[in-house]
Amino acid sequence: MYFSSTDDSIELSRIKSDIEFLRNCFTESLRSLGENQVADGIEGKIDFFDNPEKLTKAF
């Protein structure tokens, strides 16, 4: 099957949108569980290199 570059950009845009939605759902779930630091790390607000156990705990 052949896809034009227009089709590819639509698909990539959809994938990006879906991933962003899932990330937001995940961080919202973490916040509801009281794991605000983990959610902040996933959003890029803090650096997990200081405490990688927190990131591991999220998964």
C-alpha positions as CSV (number, residue, x, y, z in Angstrom):
1,M,0.0,0.0,0.0
2,Y,1.3,3.5,-0.9
3,F,1.0,6.4,1.5
4,S,1.7,10.0,0.5
5,S,3.6,12.3,2.7
6,T,0.3,14.0,3.6
7,D,-1.0,10.6,4.9
8,D,2.2,10.1,6.9
9,S,2.0,13.5,8.5
10,I,-1.7,12.8,9.5
11,E,-0.8,9.5,11.0
12,L,2.3,10.9,12.9
13,S,0.1,13.7,14.2
14,R,-2.4,11.2,15.4
15,I,0.2,9.1,17.1
16,K,1.7,12.1,18.8
17,S,-1.8,13.2,20.0
18,D,-2.5,9.6,21.3
19,I,0.8,9.4,23.2
20,E,0.2,12.9,24.7
21,F,-3.2,11.8,25.9
22,L,-1.9,8.6,27.5
23,R,0.9,10.5,29.2
24,N,-1.6,12.9,30.6
25,C,-3.8,10.1,31.8
26,F,-0.8,8.4,33.5
27,T,0.4,11.6,35.2
28,E,-3.2,12.3,36.4
29,S,-3.4,8.8,37.8
30,L,-0.1,9.2,39.6
31,R,-1.2,12.5,41.1
32,S,-4.4,10.9,42.3
33,L,-2.3,8.3,44.1
34,G,-0.2,11.0,45.7
35,E,2.9,10.4,43.5
36,N,3.3,14.0,42.6
37,Q,7.1,13.9,42.3
38,V,6.9,11.0,39.9
39,A,4.3,12.8,37.8
40,D,6.5,15.9,37.8
41,G,9.4,13.9,36.6
42,I,7.4,12.4,33.7
43,E,6.3,15.9,32.8
44,G,9.9,17.0,32.8
45,K,9.5,19.4,35.8
46,I,12.1,17.6,37.9
47,D,15.2,15.5,37.1
48,F,15.1,11.8,38.1
49,F,18.9,11.5,38.0
50,D,18.9,12.5,41.7
51,N,16.5,9.7,42.7
52,P,16.0,7.1,40.0
53,E,14.1,4.9,42.4
54,K,11.1,7.2,42.1
55,L,11.0,6.7,38.3
56,T,11.3,3.0,38.7
57,K,8.4,3.0,41.1
58,A,6.2,4.6,38.4
59,F,6.6,1.6,36.2
